[in-house]
Amino acid sequence: MITISLCMIVKNEEDVIGRCLESVSGIVDEINIVDTGSTDRTKDIVNEFTDRIFDFPWIDDFAAARNFSFQQATKEYILWLDADDVFTKEDQEKFKLLKQSLSTSIDAVSMNYHLGFDDEGHVNSLLRRYRLAKRANNFQWIGAVHEFLSVFGNLVDADVAVTHSPLSHDSNRNIRIYRKLIESGETLSLRDTFYYANELKDHQLFEEACTYYKNFLDSPLGWIEDNIQACLKLADCYYELNDKENALHATLQTLTYDVPRPETCCRIGYHFMEQGQNEAAIHWYHQALLYDDQQNLGFQNTSFTTWLPHLQLCVLYDRVKQYDKAYHHNESARKYKPMDDRIIGNKKYLDDFFKKANDK
């Protein structure tokens, strides 16, 4: 069985660090915590789980801090988490099985990252990240902000998930670091251009965000999944600027990179739905339901492959008076969101319709 070092960077995480370490302490062999300047009780809480606490002066560079944390590891593999991440009980058991079965020929392991949940507690946004890496390979973190672990070799995907469960965060931290880099005369990398555009969008600086998304998309070197997300986020910015024509063009641009993604299909479907072009809208929402590639490492919003297209198809089939199909799709949507008021309302409406039709 392999041995695993947990390596984390933290700062002022007293509200969440105990929860994180509690969820992982029984499944790793070593815990290394790098503190970048906490002034609260973070270190005291960490000390309940490990005495391997290291200080690293914060220099506005996440990759530098994470690389330092990896240097403290002594076991065969390194696991990394953020302080507001946890392993659920189910994923703790899955992780134990992975640890027992993983071959030492494996260089890195990706895991799902659960980012959001709907009202019923189902995961509705997720992506994959490489979480477990062989220490001997000396893989490096890259990027001052939105850093990534550069891995290669024999890579596998695990049926294990890390759950992101934040209580709060410094929403201005990342954009502040990016602006500092730009002001110092540093040219943003292509990847940082994309993530800086995201920060601008999140701060509702939509016109500036459009500029950086377009700069990113002008390059032929972007990762396909980032290109597609950049198009969709650019479309969002145009919608906020009340420019629906360019929003549609940005959405359609995703089709130049790969097969239509579910979100693209739903957006095009909604465009036709707004125009009253019901058959065209029906086509595109059905396309969203056909997509079955869950293995890419890009961001996934499961709404676009589950309840949302079914709900819209219910409305559309009602418009074209195909009530059996409308009922079928509403029932399909109800499997995912049984307490949704819209879906409950649709069921009542269709039940009443069929009752009246049978009474005639």
Buried (B, 14 or more C-beta within 10 A) or exposed (E): EBBBBBBBBBBBBBBBBBBBBEBBEEBBBBBBBBBBEBEEBBBEBBEEBBEBBBEBEEEBBBBBBBBBBBEBBEBBBBBBBBBBBBBBEEBBEBBBEBBEEBEEEBBBBBBBBBBEBBEEEBBBBBBBEBBBBBBEBEBBBBBBBBBBBBBEEEEBBBEBBBBBBEEEEEEEEBBBBBEEBEEEEEEBBBBBBBBBBBBBBEBEBBEBBBEBBBBBBEEEEBBEBBBBBBBBBBBBBBBBBEBEEBBBBBBBBBBEBBEBBBBBBBBBBBBBBEEEEBEBBBBBBBBBBEBEEEEBBBBBBBBBBBBBBBBBBBBBBBBEEBBEBBBBBBBBBBEBBEEBEBBBEBBEBBEEBEEEEEEE
